Amino acid sequence: MPAKVFCRKFQKEMEGMVMPPFPGPKGLDIFNNISLKAWQEWQAHQVRLINEKALSMINPEHRKFLQQEMDKFFNNEEFEKASGFVPE
């Protein structure tokens, strides 16, 4: 069973991830401070951004943009929304 973390996004203790989502300090920070639910919500949002804005993960500027948006998303700052998406 995954450990509990105090989620930066939701500001409460929640179920954490089983392992860091990627290597390095950033992955470890997310593992220790972001809940599984927040990570899954970010992944879905990221896919919408990639599709709507036709982002390429080969392009360093596009990767930088997603990194910045991910930080904003988890820190509850104003982040880029997919204009055609209407949440349920």
Gaussian input, Z-matrix of N, CA and C with variables (Angstrom, degrees):
# hf/3-21g

backbone

0 1
 N
 C     1     B1
 C     2     B2     1     A1
 N     3     B3     2     A2     1     D1
 C     4     B4     3     A3     2     D2
 C     5     B5     4     A4     3     D3
 N     6     B6     5     A5     4     D4
 C     7     B7     6     A6     5     D5
 C     8     B8     7     A7     6     D6
 N     9     B9     8     A8     7     D7
 C    10    B10     9     A9     8     D8
 C    11    B11    10    A10     9     D9
 N    12    B12    11    A11    10    D10
 C    13    B13    12    A12    11    D11
 C    14    B14    13    A13    12    D12
 N    15    B15    14    A14    13    D13
 C    16    B16    15    A15    14    D14
 C    17    B17    16    A16    15    D15
 N    18    B18    17    A17    16    D16
 C    19    B19    18    A18    17    D17
 C    20    B20    19    A19    18    D18
 N    21    B21    20    A20    19    D19
 C    22    B22    21    A21    20    D20
 C    23    B23    22    A22    21    D21
 N    24    B24    23    A23    22    D22
 C    25    B25    24    A24    23    D23
 C    26    B26    25    A25    24    D24
 N    27    B27    26    A26    25    D25
 C    28    B28    27    A27    26    D26
 C    29    B29    28    A28    27    D27
 N    30    B30    29    A29    28    D28
 C    31    B31    30    A30    29    D29
 C    32    B32    31    A31    30    D30
 N    33    B33    32    A32    31    D31
 C    34    B34    33    A33    32    D32
 C    35    B35    34    A34    33    D33
 N    36    B36    35    A35    34    D34
 C    37    B37    36    A36    35    D35
 C    38    B38    37    A37    36    D36
 N    39    B39    38    A38    37    D37
 C    40    B40    39    A39    38    D38
 C    41    B41    40    A40    39    D39
 N    42    B42    41    A41    40    D40
 C    43    B43    42    A42    41    D41
 C    44    B44    43    A43    42    D42
 N    45    B45    44    A44    43    D43
 C    46    B46    45    A45    44    D44
 C    47    B47    46    A46    45    D45
 N    48    B48    47    A47    46    D46
 C    49    B49    48    A48    47    D47
 C    50    B50    49    A49    48    D48
 N    51    B51    50    A50    49    D49
 C    52    B52    51    A51    50    D50
 C    53    B53    52    A52    51    D51
 N    54    B54    53    A53    52    D52
 C    55    B55    54    A54    53    D53
 C    56    B56    55    A55    54    D54
 N    57    B57    56    A56    55    D55
 C    58    B58    57    A57    56    D56
 C    59    B59    58    A58    57    D57
 N    60    B60    59    A59    58    D58
 C    61    B61    60    A60    59    D59
 C    62    B62    61    A61    60    D60
 N    63    B63    62    A62    61    D61
 C    64    B64    63    A63    62    D62
 C    65    B65    64    A64    63    D63
 N    66    B66    65    A65    64    D64
 C    67    B67    66    A66    65    D65
 C    68    B68    67    A67    66    D66
 N    69    B69    68    A68    67    D67
 C    70    B70    69    A69    68    D68
 C    71    B71    70    A70    69    D69
 N    72    B72    71    A71    70    D70
 C    73    B73    72    A72    71    D71
 C    74    B74    73    A73    72    D72
 N    75    B75    74    A74    73    D73
 C    76    B76    75    A75    74    D74
 C    77    B77    76    A76    75    D75
 N    78    B78    77    A77    76    D76
 C    79    B79    78    A78    77    D77
 C    80    B80    79    A79    78    D78
 N    81    B81    80    A80    79    D79
 C    82    B82    81    A81    80    D80
 C    83    B83    82    A82    81    D81
 N    84    B84    83    A83    82    D82
 C    85    B85    84    A84    83    D83
 C    86    B86    85    A85    84    D84
 N    87    B87    86    A86    85    D85
 C    88    B88    87    A87    86    D86
 C    89    B89    88    A88    87    D87
 N    90    B90    89    A89    88    D88
 C    91    B91    90    A90    89    D89
 C    92    B92    91    A91    90    D90
 N    93    B93    92    A92    91    D91
 C    94    B94    93    A93    92    D92
 C    95    B95    94    A94    93    D93
 N    96    B96    95    A95    94    D94
 C    97    B97    96    A96    95    D95
 C    98    B98    97    A97    96    D96
 N    99    B99    98    A98    97    D97
 C   100   B100    99    A99    98    D98
 C   101   B101   100   A100    99    D99
 N   102   B102   101   A101   100   D100
 C   103   B103   102   A102   101   D101
 C   104   B104   103   A103   102   D102
 N   105   B105   104   A104   103   D103
 C   106   B106   105   A105   104   D104
 C   107   B107   106   A106   105   D105
 N   108   B108   107   A107   106   D106
 C   109   B109   108   A108   107   D107
 C   110   B110   109   A109   108   D108
 N   111   B111   110   A110   109   D109
 C   112   B112   111   A111   110   D110
 C   113   B113   112   A112   111   D111
 N   114   B114   113   A113   112   D112
 C   115   B115   114   A114   113   D113
 C   116   B116   115   A115   114   D114
 N   117   B117   116   A116   115   D115
 C   118   B118   117   A117   116   D116
 C   119   B119   118   A118   117   D117
 N   120   B120   119   A119   118   D118
 C   121   B121   120   A120   119   D119
 C   122   B122   121   A121   120   D120
 N   123   B123   122   A122   121   D121
 C   124   B124   123   A123   122   D122
 C   125   B125   124   A124   123   D123
 N   126   B126   125   A125   124   D124
 C   127   B127   126   A126   125   D125
 C   128   B128   127   A127   126   D126
 N   129   B129   128   A128   127   D127
 C   130   B130   129   A129   128   D128
 C   131   B131   130   A130   129   D129
 N   132   B132   131   A131   130   D130
 C   133   B133   132   A132   131   D131
 C   134   B134   133   A133   132   D132
 N   135   B135   134   A134   133   D133
 C   136   B136   135   A135   134   D134
 C   137   B137   136   A136   135   D135
 N   138   B138   137   A137   136   D136
 C   139   B139   138   A138   137   D137
 C   140   B140   139   A139   138   D138
 N   141   B141   140   A140   139   D139
 C   142   B142   141   A141   140   D140
 C   143   B143   142   A142   141   D141
 N   144   B144   143   A143   142   D142
 C   145   B145   144   A144   143   D143
 C   146   B146   145   A145   144   D144
 N   147   B147   146   A146   145   D145
 C   148   B148   147   A147   146   D146
 C   149   B149   148   A148   147   D147
 N   150   B150   149   A149   148   D148
 C   151   B151   150   A150   149   D149
 C   152   B152   151   A151   150   D150
 N   153   B153   152   A152   151   D151
 C   154   B154   153   A153   152   D152
 C   155   B155   154   A154   153   D153
 N   156   B156   155   A155   154   D154
 C   157   B157   156   A156   155   D155
 C   158   B158   157   A157   156   D156
 N   159   B159   158   A158   157   D157
 C   160   B160   159   A159   158   D158
 C   161   B161   160   A160   159   D159
 N   162   B162   161   A161   160   D160
 C   163   B163   162   A162   161   D161
 C   164   B164   163   A163   162   D162
 N   165   B165   164   A164   163   D163
 C   166   B166   165   A165   164   D164
 C   167   B167   166   A166   165   D165
 N   168   B168   167   A167   166   D166
 C   169   B169   168   A168   167   D167
 C   170   B170   169   A169   168   D168
 N   171   B171   170   A170   169   D169
 C   172   B172   171   A171   170   D170
 C   173   B173   172   A172   171   D171
 N   174   B174   173   A173   172   D172
 C   175   B175   174   A174   173   D173
 C   176   B176   175   A175   174   D174
 N   177   B177   176   A176   175   D175
 C   178   B178   177   A177   176   D176
 C   179   B179   178   A178   177   D177
 N   180   B180   179   A179   178   D178
 C   181   B181   180   A180   179   D179
 C   182   B182   181   A181   180   D180
 N   183   B183   182   A182   181   D181
 C   184   B184   183   A183   182   D182
 C   185   B185   184   A184   183   D183
 N   186   B186   185   A185   184   D184
 C   187   B187   186   A186   185   D185
 C   188   B188   187   A187   186   D186
 N   189   B189   188   A188   187   D187
 C   190   B190   189   A189   188   D188
 C   191   B191   190   A190   189   D189
 N   192   B192   191   A191   190   D190
 C   193   B193   192   A192   191   D191
 C   194   B194   193   A193   192   D192
 N   195   B195   194   A194   193   D193
 C   196   B196   195   A195   194   D194
 C   197   B197   196   A196   195   D195
 N   198   B198   197   A197   196   D196
 C   199   B199   198   A198   197   D197
 C   200   B200   199   A199   198   D198
 N   201   B201   200   A200   199   D199
 C   202   B202   201   A201   200   D200
 C   203   B203   202   A202   201   D201
 N   204   B204   203   A203   202   D202
 C   205   B205   204   A204   203   D203
 C   206   B206   205   A205   204   D204
 N   207   B207   206   A206   205   D205
 C   208   B208   207   A207   206   D206
 C   209   B209   208   A208   207   D207
 N   210   B210   209   A209   208   D208
 C   211   B211   210   A210   209   D209
 C   212   B212   211   A211   210   D210
 N   213   B213   212   A212   211   D211
 C   214   B214   213   A213   212   D212
 C   215   B215   214   A214   213   D213
 N   216   B216   215   A215   214   D214
 C   217   B217   216   A216   215   D215
 C   218   B218   217   A217   216   D216
 N   219   B219   218   A218   217   D217
 C   220   B220   219   A219   218   D218
 C   221   B221   220   A220   219   D219
 N   222   B222   221   A221   220   D220
 C   223   B223   222   A222   221   D221
 C   224   B224   223   A223   222   D222
 N   225   B225   224   A224   223   D223
 C   226   B226   225   A225   224   D224
 C   227   B227   226   A226   225   D225
 N   228   B228   227   A227   226   D226
 C   229   B229   228   A228   227   D227
 C   230   B230   229   A229   228   D228
 N   231   B231   230   A230   229   D229
 C   232   B232   231   A231   230   D230
 C   233   B233   232   A232   231   D231
 N   234   B234   233   A233   232   D232
 C   235   B235   234   A234   233   D233
 C   236   B236   235   A235   234   D234
 N   237   B237   236   A236   235   D235
 C   238   B238   237   A237   236   D236
 C   239   B239   238   A238   237   D237
 N   240   B240   239   A239   238   D238
 C   241   B241   240   A240   239   D239
 C   242   B242   241   A241   240   D240
 N   243   B243   242   A242   241   D241
 C   244   B244   243   A243   242   D242
 C   245   B245   244   A244   243   D243
 N   246   B246   245   A245   244   D244
 C   247   B247   246   A246   245   D245
 C   248   B248   247   A247   246   D246
 N   249   B249   248   A248   247   D247
 C   250   B250   249   A249   248   D248
 C   251   B251   250   A250   249   D249
 N   252   B252   251   A251   250   D250
 C   253   B253   252   A252   251   D251
 C   254   B254   253   A253   252   D252
 N   255   B255   254   A254   253   D253
 C   256   B256   255   A255   254   D254
 C   257   B257   256   A256   255   D255
 N   258   B258   257   A257   256   D256
 C   259   B259   258   A258   257   D257
 C   260   B260   259   A259   258   D258
 N   261   B261   260   A260   259   D259
 C   262   B262   261   A261   260   D260
 C   263   B263   262   A262   261   D261

   B1=1.4585
   B2=1.5331
   B3=1.3247
   B4=1.4724
   B5=1.5281
   B6=1.3126
   B7=1.4647
   B8=1.5208
   B9=1.3093
   B10=1.4610
   B11=1.5270
   B12=1.3294
   B13=1.4607
   B14=1.5161
   B15=1.3272
   B16=1.4562
   B17=1.5172
   B18=1.3270
   B19=1.4680
   B20=1.5230
   B21=1.3173
   B22=1.4640
   B23=1.5342
   B24=1.3218
   B25=1.4700
   B26=1.5312
   B27=1.3247
   B28=1.4640
   B29=1.5291
   B30=1.3301
   B31=1.4659
   B32=1.5327
   B33=1.3348
   B34=1.4606
   B35=1.5221
   B36=1.3218
   B37=1.4576
   B38=1.5219
   B39=1.3349
   B40=1.4638
   B41=1.5248
   B42=1.3170
   B43=1.4649
   B44=1.5249
   B45=1.3303
   B46=1.4567
   B47=1.5181
   B48=1.3178
   B49=1.4612
   B50=1.5262
   B51=1.3124
   B52=1.4538
   B53=1.5315
   B54=1.3237
   B55=1.4577
   B56=1.5281
   B57=1.3239
   B58=1.4690
   B59=1.5268
   B60=1.3352
   B61=1.4685
   B62=1.5230
   B63=1.3296
   B64=1.4629
   B65=1.5179
   B66=1.3479
   B67=1.4636
   B68=1.5273
   B69=1.3065
   B70=1.4547
   B71=1.5058
   B72=1.3478
   B73=1.4679
   B74=1.5254
   B75=1.3397
   B76=1.4658
   B77=1.5314
   B78=1.3280
   B79=1.4589
   B80=1.5168
   B81=1.3293
   B82=1.4615
   B83=1.5277
   B84=1.3281
   B85=1.4663
   B86=1.5215
   B87=1.3226
   B88=1.4647
   B89=1.5264
   B90=1.3222
   B91=1.4661
   B92=1.5270
   B93=1.3274
   B94=1.4623
   B95=1.5247
   B96=1.3402
   B97=1.4664
   B98=1.5262
   B99=1.3275
   B100=1.4624
   B101=1.5264
   B102=1.3213
   B103=1.4680
   B104=1.5263
   B105=1.3159
   B106=1.4502
   B107=1.5322
   B108=1.3214
   B109=1.4713
   B110=1.5287
   B111=1.3326
   B112=1.4721
   B113=1.5221
   B114=1.3316
   B115=1.4610
   B116=1.5306
   B117=1.3234
   B118=1.4593
   B119=1.5286
   B120=1.3318
   B121=1.4694
   B122=1.5267
   B123=1.3473
   B124=1.4656
   B125=1.5251
   B126=1.3289
   B127=1.4580
   B128=1.5347
   B129=1.3065
   B130=1.4607
   B131=1.5267
   B132=1.3313
   B133=1.4596
   B134=1.5352
   B135=1.3217
   B136=1.4572
   B137=1.5301
   B138=1.3278
   B139=1.4650
   B140=1.5278
   B141=1.3266
   B142=1.4684
   B143=1.5258
   B144=1.3386
   B145=1.4682
   B146=1.5242
   B147=1.3264
   B148=1.4679
   B149=1.5213
   B150=1.3180
   B151=1.4662
   B152=1.5196
   B153=1.3190
   B154=1.4601
   B155=1.5252
   B156=1.3056
   B157=1.4660
   B158=1.5267
   B159=1.3330
   B160=1.4630
   B161=1.5271
   B162=1.3306
   B163=1.4606
   B164=1.5222
   B165=1.3246
   B166=1.4542
   B167=1.5170
   B168=1.3288
   B169=1.4538
   B170=1.5262
   B171=1.3126
   B172=1.4672
   B173=1.5295
   B174=1.3220
   B175=1.4613
   B176=1.5388
   B177=1.3527
   B178=1.4707
   B179=1.5307
   B180=1.3221
   B181=1.4666
   B182=1.5267
   B183=1.3188
   B184=1.4626
   B185=1.5197
   B186=1.3399
   B187=1.4671
   B188=1.5254
   B189=1.3185
   B190=1.4711
   B191=1.5348
   B192=1.3269
   B193=1.4633
   B194=1.5313
   B195=1.3447
   B196=1.4637
   B197=1.5280
   B198=1.3269
   B199=1.4657
   B200=1.5274
   B201=1.3179
   B202=1.4663
   B203=1.5267
   B204=1.3223
   B205=1.4582
   B206=1.5326
   B207=1.3305
   B208=1.4568
   B209=1.5281
   B210=1.3204
   B211=1.4689
   B212=1.5215
   B213=1.3219
   B214=1.4717
   B215=1.5304
   B216=1.3320
   B217=1.4700
   B218=1.5281
   B219=1.3287
   B220=1.4622
   B221=1.5216
   B222=1.3183
   B223=1.4660
   B224=1.5255
   B225=1.3290
   B226=1.4680
   B227=1.5178
   B228=1.3295
   B229=1.4568
   B230=1.5287
   B231=1.3134
   B232=1.4657
   B233=1.5245
   B234=1.3418
   B235=1.4652
   B236=1.5167
   B237=1.3130
   B238=1.4738
   B239=1.5249
   B240=1.3137
   B241=1.4570
   B242=1.5340
   B243=1.2925
   B244=1.4619
   B245=1.5236
   B246=1.3036
   B247=1.4702
   B248=1.5197
   B249=1.3260
   B250=1.4523
   B251=1.5094
   B252=1.3412
   B253=1.4463
   B254=1.5181
   B255=1.3309
   B256=1.4616
   B257=1.5232
   B258=1.3521
   B259=1.4643
   B260=1.5232
   B261=1.3304
   B262=1.4850
   B263=1.4995
   A1=108.64
   A2=117.04
   A3=120.04
   A4=111.51
   A5=114.18
   A6=120.47
   A7=110.46
   A8=115.26
   A9=120.66
   A10=108.46
   A11=116.22
   A12=121.77
   A13=107.98
   A14=116.12
   A15=119.25
   A16=105.30
   A17=116.30
   A18=122.53
   A19=110.82
   A20=115.13
   A21=121.93
   A22=110.72
   A23=117.62
   A24=121.86
   A25=111.46
   A26=116.99
   A27=121.23
   A28=113.64
   A29=116.99
   A30=122.89
   A31=112.86
   A32=114.92
   A33=120.13
   A34=108.95
   A35=116.08
   A36=120.76
   A37=109.51
   A38=114.96
   A39=120.75
   A40=109.45
   A41=115.40
   A42=121.12
   A43=109.99
   A44=115.19
   A45=120.79
   A46=111.87
   A47=114.88
   A48=121.27
   A49=110.11
   A50=116.60
   A51=122.58
   A52=109.96
   A53=117.12
   A54=121.99
   A55=109.52
   A56=117.91
   A57=119.62
   A58=110.54
   A59=117.82
   A60=120.78
   A61=113.15
   A62=117.61
   A63=122.23
   A64=108.55
   A65=117.52
   A66=120.17
   A67=113.15
   A68=115.01
   A69=121.14
   A70=113.93
   A71=115.38
   A72=121.02
   A73=113.52
   A74=117.45
   A75=120.32
   A76=110.69
   A77=116.49
   A78=120.73
   A79=111.66
   A80=116.41
   A81=121.07
   A82=111.28
   A83=117.40
   A84=121.32
   A85=110.47
   A86=117.38
   A87=121.34
   A88=109.80
   A89=116.83
   A90=121.71
   A91=111.48
   A92=116.77
   A93=121.47
   A94=114.46
   A95=118.50
   A96=120.55
   A97=115.81
   A98=117.64
   A99=120.91
   A100=108.46
   A101=116.55
   A102=120.84
   A103=110.77
   A104=114.39
   A105=120.96
   A106=110.08
   A107=117.12
   A108=121.15
   A109=111.13
   A110=117.78
   A111=121.01
   A112=110.54
   A113=117.25
   A114=120.79
   A115=110.41
   A116=117.02
   A117=120.65
   A118=111.24
   A119=117.05
   A120=120.22
   A121=110.33
   A122=116.59
   A123=119.40
   A124=110.61
   A125=118.07
   A126=120.74
   A127=110.89
   A128=117.45
   A129=120.97
   A130=110.37
   A131=117.15
   A132=121.12
   A133=110.48
   A134=116.03
   A135=120.86
   A136=111.10
   A137=117.07
   A138=121.20
   A139=110.07
   A140=117.03
   A141=119.83
   A142=110.35
   A143=117.15
   A144=120.28
   A145=111.17
   A146=116.48
   A147=120.54
   A148=110.26
   A149=116.76
   A150=120.01
   A151=112.39
   A152=117.37
   A153=119.93
   A154=112.55
   A155=117.04
   A156=120.89
   A157=112.20
   A158=116.83
   A159=122.49
   A160=110.93
   A161=115.47
   A162=120.68
   A163=110.20
   A164=115.43
   A165=122.24
   A166=108.79
   A167=116.51
   A168=119.62
   A169=111.88
   A170=117.16
   A171=121.52
   A172=109.81
   A173=116.35
   A174=122.27
   A175=110.14
   A176=117.62
   A177=120.34
   A178=113.42
   A179=118.05
   A180=121.05
   A181=110.82
   A182=117.56
   A183=121.06
   A184=110.53
   A185=116.72
   A186=120.15
   A187=110.83
   A188=116.26
   A189=120.90
   A190=110.01
   A191=117.11
   A192=122.06
   A193=110.61
   A194=117.12
   A195=120.28
   A196=111.39
   A197=117.11
   A198=121.05
   A199=110.01
   A200=116.65
   A201=121.18
   A202=110.69
   A203=116.43
   A204=120.21
   A205=111.10
   A206=116.81
   A207=120.45
   A208=110.19
   A209=116.86
   A210=120.22
   A211=110.95
   A212=117.06
   A213=120.84
   A214=110.61
   A215=116.14
   A216=122.26
   A217=110.53
   A218=116.93
   A219=120.69
   A220=112.91
   A221=117.62
   A222=121.27
   A223=112.89
   A224=116.93
   A225=122.75
   A226=112.61
   A227=115.81
   A228=121.65
   A229=107.69
   A230=116.28
   A231=120.67
   A232=108.43
   A233=116.59
   A234=120.80
   A235=110.17
   A236=115.36
   A237=122.90
   A238=109.65
   A239=116.12
   A240=121.64
   A241=108.81
   A242=115.52
   A243=120.37
   A244=107.00
   A245=117.65
   A246=121.04
   A247=113.67
   A248=118.33
   A249=120.28
   A250=113.48
   A251=118.28
   A252=121.62
   A253=110.92
   A254=115.93
   A255=122.10
   A256=107.31
   A257=117.96
   A258=119.35
   A259=112.11
   A260=114.95
   A261=120.30
   A262=110.94
   D1=131.46
   D2=179.87
   D3=-63.98
   D4=151.14
   D5=178.61
   D6=-71.20
   D7=161.31
   D8=174.12
   D9=-85.85
   D10=145.72
   D11=175.32
   D12=-131.40
   D13=154.28
   D14=171.03
   D15=-86.35
   D16=108.63
   D17=-172.41
   D18=-76.55
   D19=123.59
   D20=177.93
   D21=-62.89
   D22=-36.75
   D23=-177.89
   D24=-69.42
   D25=-48.95
   D26=-173.83
   D27=-97.79
   D28=-6.09
   D29=177.32
   D30=55.11
   D31=44.06
   D32=174.37
   D33=-158.88
   D34=164.63
   D35=178.74
   D36=-74.68
   D37=129.88
   D38=-176.65
   D39=-145.34
   D40=172.04
   D41=177.23
   D42=-65.38
   D43=132.04
   D44=178.85
   D45=-92.35
   D46=-177.05
   D47=178.55
   D48=-85.47
   D49=162.63
   D50=179.59
   D51=-77.27
   D52=-33.88
   D53=179.39
   D54=-151.34
   D55=161.30
   D56=179.00
   D57=-58.68
   D58=144.15
   D59=-176.82
   D60=-71.32
   D61=-22.97
   D62=174.41
   D63=-158.83
   D64=163.66
   D65=-175.02
   D66=-72.41
   D67=165.83
   D68=174.38
   D69=93.67
   D70=178.52
   D71=-177.13
   D72=-60.40
   D73=-38.41
   D74=-179.08
   D75=-64.83
   D76=-43.40
   D77=178.06
   D78=-62.57
   D79=-39.52
   D80=178.54
   D81=-67.77
   D82=-39.84
   D83=176.60
   D84=-60.83
   D85=-45.08
   D86=179.11
   D87=-63.58
   D88=-44.51
   D89=179.58
   D90=-57.67
   D91=-40.92
   D92=-175.61
   D93=-84.73
   D94=-17.15
   D95=-170.83
   D96=-131.28
   D97=0.73
   D98=-177.64
   D99=-126.04
   D100=132.89
   D101=-179.55
   D102=-75.83
   D103=161.60
   D104=176.07
   D105=-58.49
   D106=-42.51
   D107=-179.72
   D108=-61.56
   D109=-44.64
   D110=179.20
   D111=-64.37
   D112=-39.85
   D113=178.91
   D114=-63.53
   D115=-43.57
   D116=179.56
   D117=-64.71
   D118=-38.63
   D119=176.83
   D120=-64.72
   D121=-40.33
   D122=177.95
   D123=-63.68
   D124=-42.60
   D125=-179.47
   D126=-59.22
   D127=-44.18
   D128=178.90
   D129=-64.29
   D130=-42.45
   D131=179.47
   D132=-65.46
   D133=-41.06
   D134=179.49
   D135=-59.91
   D136=-42.69
   D137=178.83
   D138=-60.95
   D139=-42.23
   D140=178.73
   D141=-62.23
   D142=-43.33
   D143=179.10
   D144=-63.02
   D145=-45.78
   D146=179.88
   D147=-59.10
   D148=-46.02
   D149=-178.18
   D150=-68.82
   D151=-48.46
   D152=-175.43
   D153=-67.95
   D154=-38.03
   D155=-176.76
   D156=-95.84
   D157=4.44
   D158=179.19
   D159=51.17
   D160=50.04
   D161=-179.31
   D162=-79.62
   D163=146.65
   D164=177.19
   D165=-116.57
   D166=129.05
   D167=-179.75
   D168=-74.67
   D169=-5.07
   D170=173.55
   D171=-78.32
   D172=-28.92
   D173=-176.59
   D174=-81.51
   D175=117.96
   D176=-179.23
   D177=-59.66
   D178=-33.68
   D179=179.03
   D180=-66.77
   D181=-38.04
   D182=178.26
   D183=-67.18
   D184=-41.27
   D185=177.34
   D186=-64.09
   D187=-40.30
   D188=178.11
   D189=-63.00
   D190=-43.21
   D191=177.86
   D192=-57.62
   D193=-47.63
   D194=-179.60
   D195=-64.43
   D196=-38.15
   D197=177.97
   D198=-61.22
   D199=-44.58
   D200=179.88
   D201=-64.73
   D202=-42.28
   D203=-179.92
   D204=-67.34
   D205=-36.28
   D206=177.16
   D207=-63.10
   D208=-44.42
   D209=178.25
   D210=-60.35
   D211=-44.16
   D212=178.52
   D213=-62.41
   D214=-44.28
   D215=-179.30
   D216=-57.30
   D217=-49.64
   D218=-177.18
   D219=-73.14
   D220=-23.98
   D221=-179.84
   D222=-94.37
   D223=8.65
   D224=179.10
   D225=58.44
   D226=36.46
   D227=173.88
   D228=-97.17
   D229=170.59
   D230=177.55
   D231=-67.40
   D232=123.10
   D233=-178.67
   D234=-124.62
   D235=161.26
   D236=-178.42
   D237=-64.66
   D238=132.48
   D239=178.64
   D240=-109.37
   D241=152.41
   D242=173.37
   D243=-78.35
   D244=119.49
   D245=-170.51
   D246=-66.29
   D247=-27.66
   D248=-178.28
   D249=-90.37
   D250=-2.04
   D251=-175.28
   D252=-92.32
   D253=131.32
   D254=175.07
   D255=-121.76
   D256=112.73
   D257=-178.48
   D258=-63.19
   D259=152.28
   D260=-179.80
   D261=-72.27

